[in-house]
Amino acid sequence: MKATNAQSLRSQVEKWLAPSFLSSVRVTVFGRTGSGNGRYVRVESLEAAGSHALFFFLHGRCCWSVFPPKPESPKMAAERFAT
């Protein structure tokens, strides 16, 4: 089992963008995806050499990743049709 902060947004930004002491990091865009109402943010790292940006997606309630979550598959709802 991973530590609860292993996939926090902060840890993912540090892993993928590797901001230095002299760079600034900021969230430039945030919102919800059209399908499933998932959340995402665009984080940008500004440095003297240029800028880098990535989108991060929220998985579940607490884990962030650069990969979007898999869409939920359709589920059978047989109990609705039972007589």
C-alpha positions in Angstrom: 0.0 0.0 0.0 1.3 3.4 -0.9 1.5 6.3 1.5 -1.4 8.7 1.3 0.7 11.5 0.0 2.5 9.4 -2.6 0.2 10.6 -5.4 -0.8 14.0 -4.1 -0.8 16.8 -6.6 2.3 18.3 -5.0 4.3 15.0 -5.3 3.2 14.5 -8.9 4.3 18.1 -9.8 7.6 17.5 -8.1 8.0 14.2 -9.9 7.1 15.3 -13.4 8.1 19.0 -13.6 11.0 18.9 -11.1 10.7 22.5 -10.1 13.9 24.1 -8.8 14.4 26.6 -6.1 14.5 29.4 -8.6 11.5 28.4 -10.7 7.9 29.2 -10.0 5.0 26.8 -10.3 1.4 27.7 -10.7 -1.9 26.3 -11.7 -3.0 27.9 -14.9 -6.2 26.0 -15.7 -8.6 23.9 -13.7 -11.9 22.3 -14.4 -13.9 19.2 -15.0 -13.9 16.7 -17.8 -17.0 16.3 -19.9 -17.3 12.6 -19.3 -17.7 11.4 -15.7 -17.3 14.9 -14.3 -13.6 14.2 -13.4 -11.3 17.0 -12.3 -8.1 18.2 -13.9 -5.5 21.0 -13.5 -2.8 22.4 -15.8 0.3 23.2 -13.9 3.1 25.3 -15.4 6.7 25.6 -14.2 8.4 28.9 -15.2 12.2 29.0 -15.4 14.8 31.2 -17.0 15.3 28.6 -19.7 11.6 28.4 -20.6 8.4 26.9 -19.3 6.9 23.4 -19.0 3.3 22.5 -18.4 1.4 19.3 -17.8 -2.2 18.3 -17.1 -2.9 16.3 -14.0 -6.1 14.3 -13.5 -7.7 13.4 -10.2 -8.4 9.7 -9.7 -11.0 8.9 -7.1 -10.9 11.3 -4.2 -7.2 11.8 -3.5 -4.8 10.5 -6.2 -3.5 12.6 -9.0 -1.8 11.4 -12.2 -0.7 12.7 -15.6 -2.9 10.0 -17.1 -6.7 10.4 -17.2 -8.7 7.9 -15.3 -10.3 5.1 -17.3 -13.9 5.7 -18.1 -16.4 3.7 -16.1 -17.7 0.7 -18.0 -21.5 0.3 -18.4 -23.1 -1.7 -15.6 -26.0 -4.0 -15.8 -29.0 -2.8 -13.9 -31.2 -5.9 -13.9 -32.8 -5.0 -10.6 -34.6 -2.1 -12.3 -36.3 -4.4 -14.8 -37.2 -7.2 -12.3 -41.0 -7.6 -11.8 
